[in-house]
């Protein structure tokens, strides 16, 4: 009789552990599903990593070599006719200081087109939390008087990675989310 009780207790313990493990997996799966799917290029959604500020949180995605942060800043474009045409406008809008408050521009920016939106992109040097140097690209494009602001963090000196990042910004994964925000604003 004592053996039966011991075996039953072990089975109950294992069953309880299995149930707790399944509940934990369900919570993680629910959070992952809420963020959205991984795209074909290997970008998967991650939680917005930055502290709250005056603008609504954006969306963040990561791949093996790039982190992409995108947000909408409504009503910020100072010149709705021309959009973003100067490096100073990129510096003001892009929030690169969220990666490192001591960032430095790596050189002059350039005109950029993401889908049918025009603006500017500029490279910035910054330090990661572990102190290692990194090159990020700030991208700001205008839609009427709203700005779509992106930070792409990775080895942005590599032209292939920059093309990958720009293709991702033009992908349905990002554009469906951006268009939904632009239509609701």
Buried (B, 14 or more C-beta within 10 A) or exposed (E): EEEEEEEEEEEEEEEEEEEEEEEEEEEEEEEBEEBBEBBEBBBBBBEBEBEEEEBEBBBBBBBEEBBBBBBBBBEBBEEEEEBBBEBEBBBEBBBBEBBBEEBEBBEEBEEBEBBEBBBBBBBBBBEEEEEEEBBBBBBBBBBEBBBBBBBBBBEBEEEEBBEBBBEBBBBEBBBEBBEEBBEEE
